Each structure stands twice: as C-alpha cells, then as structure tokens.
Amino acid sequence: MSSDSPGHPNPTRQAPRYPSYAKKSCYLLSKLSNATSLGRFGSKMSKILEASKNEKGKLSLRQVGGGWLAQDSDDLNPKDIQFNTVSEKTPVQSELSDAKFAWLCVKHVKSNAIVIAKMFVPVQNRCMLGMGSGQPNRVESLRIAFRKAGEEAKGAALASDAFFPFAWNDAVEEACQNGIGVIAEPGGSIRDADAIDCCNKYGVSLLFTNVRHFRH
C-alpha cells in the first residue's frame, strides 16, 4: 500500500481488490508492505497472491521413486456430493452441517486422518476440535483427535478420510462410546454392515459419502 510518509498509510487509498478476500483482510495484508510499522518482521516485498482454482477433472501428479503417480484430483466440496444416511438415526440439520464441515477439513489432513468438529456456540461458527493424522492405523488417529477435542467431542461430528476396516472393538465403536453424534465416512468396506450395526446400537448417525480423500 502506498503512503504519504513512512509508517503512515494514506487512508484515502484503497487496498487492492481480490475476489476471495474480504476488504478488511486486503487492507490488513497490504499493510505488511510497510516495513517501518512492522519493524524487522515487515517487508517491502510483501504481496497478496491469489492462486487460480484448478479445473475439475484434472489429474494430480506426485513424484515417486522411479517416476510419477497420476491420480484423480480430490477437488470435490461437500456441496458436490451426497451424504447418504445409512443408519437408523437420521442427523438433524445442525449435525449434518457439522459433518459436512468435518468432511471438508479431513480432506486436507494426511492419512490415516480423523477430524472432530462442531458448531462452537460462543462464536457461532464451526470449529475443528481435534485432528489425528499420519498414523499407521485409524484407531490411533482417532485417539489423537479425541485427546485434542476433549469434552467438546460430545455430540460432535467425526469424519474419516477413508472407510473403517473394522467397527466392533475398534474405531467406530470407540467413537460411539466417546459421545460422537454423527460419523461421515466414504463407505466401501467389506465390513460396512458392522459399522452400521454399531452406530445403530449406540444411536449414532452414520453417513456414507462414496468419496474417499486418503491424502498421502
């Protein structure tokens, strides 16, 4: 942002406009260019950059030993898929919204990934309460997420980036016993019926998305 004198931004000049940034955010980010006001943390080279959104259907490339791995991009948002209720209990609208938010968050977490989230009433906004990632099995990721979430996990939504290979005495039952209100997962396991029966036993809503994240 230009200024009349060092350290004093000109209030008559507007910050650059970027479609995905709020006006106030643009103003605050633009002030980063003023090295005088930010001391050693400031930089006159600071710029706001906005990456273009990838077109849907493009392949995602990842370098592996001896070559490249090409796979479909994980570019779907909650509005692009169906959250199908497969349990006896149907989630209420607030629970469904929490599940969609958790599912969006877990997309960006390294597998094996578990996210616990729900509406945080004091600020009237949805928050990620706990996250478990990068573990060799889904139970360990789930336990990490619960340790982070604490008592706030009661009645929250839980999302898994891939299906649960086991339910009884495993991740699904442990989630139910810890008070989770709704679980969102891709489904597709040969033991999906166990996950459904387990959720029915504990009165927990179970949603299948038929879309796997599985970020490595």
Secondary structure, 3 states (H helix, E strand, C coil): CCEEECCEECCCCCCCCCCCCCHHHHHHHHHHHCHHHHHHHCCCCCCCCCCCCCCCCCEEEEEECCEEEEEECCCCCHHHCCCEECCCCCCCHHHHHHHHHHHHHHCCCECCCEEEEEEEHHHCEEEEEEEECCCCCHHHHHHHHHHHHHHHHCCCEEEECCCCCCCCCCHHHHHHHCCCCEEEECCCCCCHHHHHHHHHHHCCEEEECCCCCCEC
